[in-house]
Amino acid sequence: MATMSQDRPTTLNTRRIVVAGVLGAIAIVLGVTRLGFIPVPNVSGNATIMHVPAIIGAVLEGPIVGVLAGGIFGVFSMLQDTTGLFTNPLVSVLPRLLIGLFAWLAYRSLAGRNADLAAAVAGVVGTLTNTIFVVGALLIFGLIPFAVVPTIIPQALAEVVIAAVLTPLVVRGVALVRSGRTSATDTTPRDKSSF
């Protein structure tokens, strides 16, 4: 299943700018509406899916789109911060820029074998990139004590599972729509005259 554009994934064109903007807007809507925060039982925080648009952008359109969508998410999290933890762009923006790059590298390394597995692994890698780099930066800058890290692990695991399931579903759905087919098992082109 080919999901990325036919041109080089590292080139920037109008389509990629638009896709990055739309995915960045989705991340913002997830944050503003709180739909991007999923309560996890027995965990003090919420699992977030606000980083998933950056992963999906990287898988569908390449690392540039993933980086741009992640950057939009990072700037949004910096501007919306009310805790003082995310005012430093090295905490809020830089790790989010890396989500798309690492997710794309993971996807690209496995896409030739199995596109669904590659998308799931990209979801895992992108999520771990977000968690490890954000929490690492918070620790480096002394914004949270190390004792807090064990309490973050259950939330991070929930985010990994959600991204591993959500990413291949969305990627497969977009690929299906782009192909013009009406179902995943339909291999014949649509006859537009029958509508």
TITORTOR-256568 format. One record per residue (C-alpha): x, y, z. Coordinates in pm, whole numbers, plus 50000, padded with zeros to 5 digits. Layout:
N
XYZ ...
***
This chain:
195
500005000050000 501695032249888 500645060550114 503145088250056 503165112549767 505015101149457 507615129049472 510495129449717 509245129450077 511715156850173 510455182549924 507945209050023 505075216449789 501665232649818 499915199849895 502275192250183 501915227150326 498135223350321 498235188350475 500595200650749 498285230150820 495185208150836 496885182951065 498225211051283 494705225151302 493395190951404 495975189951686 494845224451800 491155214551790 491975183251992 493605205552253 491075233752263 488065210552282 489855186452519 488925158052281 492645150552258 492825141152626 491615106452713 491105097953080 493065067053181 491685046853473 493915046853783 496205073453635 496345109253757 496795123953408 495145119353073 496535101352771 496855125852484 496475120452112 497415155952017 500745143551876 499125117551647 498455142251360 502225147951334 502775110351311 500045106251049 501435135450849 504885119750848 503555085950735 501295099750464 503405128350330 506945125050465 509115140250735 508595176750639 504835174550696 505405155751022 507855182251142 505525210951044 502465195151208 504535187251518 505785223151523 502245236551515 501365213351804 504455224751995 503785261851951 500165256552052 501205238052369 503625266252452 501015293552399 498305274852591 500505265652888 499055275853223 501435255053437 504755271553352 506135238053240 505915244552866 506935281052827 510445270952718 510415261452346 513115235452414 510485217252621 507335224752422 508415228652059 511695210451989 510505175852102 507345179851892 509425187851584 511155154251625 507905134151639 507385135051262 511025128851177 511385097951395 507935084651301 508795088050931 512125070150978 510355041451156 507645039450889 510105040950603 512225013050750 509264988750759 506895000650484 508314976650226 507414946850445 503994956050581 502444990750561 500034985150850 502794972751079 504985001650965 502245026751051 501695010751393 505435011751466 505535048051349 502765055251601 504785038951878 508045056151782 506395090251740 504665087352076 507815076052255 509715104652090 507185129452227 507155114452576 510875108152616 512015141752482 509375162552663 509845144952996 513615145352945 513595182852882 511375188553186 513905169153395 516955186553244 515515220953313 514485210853665 510805216653599 509785182953742 511565160353990 512705125753880 510315110754137 507405120753908 508615099253617 507155066053742 503725082353760 504015092353392 504745057053268 501145043453276 499925074253087 502745070152833 501905033452780 498255042452717 499375068452462 501615042952287 498755018052255 496315044552130 498785057451869 499695022051758 496015014851690 494915048851560 497785055551317 497345025151089 493565029351091 493775065350974 496585058450726 494665029250575 491505050450557 493295078850379 494935053950140 491505039150068 490015073249993 492985082849776 492675050449579 489055057249485 487955022949605 484835018549815 486144991650050 489454977250156 488784944649972 487434960649655 490174958049391 488224970949091 488065008049011 484835026349078 482555030648781 481605067148816 478795063748561 476835041148799 476175068849053 
***
